[in-house]
Amino acid sequence: MRGENVEAVAFWVLAVAAVGAAVAVFVVDSMARATFALLASFLCVGGELLLIDLHYLGVLVVLMMIMEMLVMAVFMVMYMMNPAGLMPMTMLHNRRGAFAISGAAFAALAAGVFTVPWPERAGRPPRDPTVALGEAIMGSKMLVMMVIGVAILATMIATVVLAAHRGRYDPEGDDGGGAR
């Protein structure tokens, strides 16, 4: 197979896997399984972005979704009443309403695809689509967003440090100073 054919096959395999994993989010019977199905769907989307030469966005989606879903899994283990969100549950609460709304949204979007005139390409694609996309989205605010990212990370670390009752090297020990 030629390189173009391999990319086309990979594209369709990832597309089907992304949709399948997204459907699995609503089919599986626990929050933990739904979380990892959502992670699988986002990883497939990240792979799609890599295939269309949007390397920065692809890697960003993969890294961001891995961290986000793992943090969500950790919080499920810590705070959910059932252990690790593995107890059976359903993600659908209003089936008729959800089907009606999703059917109407799908019909409206499908109608838009066929009724809206598609624009013709003007000019050539940019030399580096990632840089062009970053400039289009962020403009001159990229430095501000980088600083905000570091500030958010520092805030998360400070919150964890301040929330801990005792530090790691507390002379009282884990048992409160009882047995030595």
Residue, then its C-alpha position, 0 to 999 in steps of 0.5 A: m500500500r502507498g502512504e496515501n492509502v495507509e493514511a486514509v485507512a488510519f483516518w477511517v479506523l480512527a474515525v470509527a473508533a472515536v465514534g464507537a468509544a463516544v457511543a460507549v460513554f453512554v452504553v457502559d454502566s459505570m462512571a469509571r468505564a465511561t471516563f475511559a471510553l471518553l478518553a479513548s474517543f479523545l485519543c482517536v481524535g488526537g490521532e486524527l489531528l496528527l494525521i492531518d498534520l496539525h501536530y501541535l493540536g494533536v499532541l495537545v489534545v492527547l496530553m490534555m485529555i489523558m491528564e483530564m481524564l486521569v484527574m477525573a478518575v482520581f476524583m471519582v475514587m476519592y469522592m464518589m459513594n461507590p468505589a471508583g465509580l464502578m457500581p452499575m448506573t445509567m448515564l441517561h435520565n430523560r430518554r425521550g427528551a434526549f432522543a427528541i433533542s438529539g434527533a432535532a439537532f441532528a436533523a438541523l445540522a444535516a439540513g445545514v450541510f446540504t442547504v448552506p452553500w460551501p465557500e470556495r478556497a481563496g488563496r493557498p493554505p498556510r505554510d505552517p497551519t499550526v502557527a496560523l491557527g494559533e495566531a488566529i485563535m490567540g493573536s497577541k494574547m499568547l504570552v498572557m495565556m502562557v502566564i495564566g497556565v503557569a499561574i493556574l498550575a501554581t494555584m493547584i499546587a498551592t491548594v493541595v499544599l494548603a489542604a494537607h493537614r500535615g506535611r510529609y515529614d510531620p514528626e507526629g507520623d501517620d498515627g498521630g504520634g501514638a506508636r513509635 
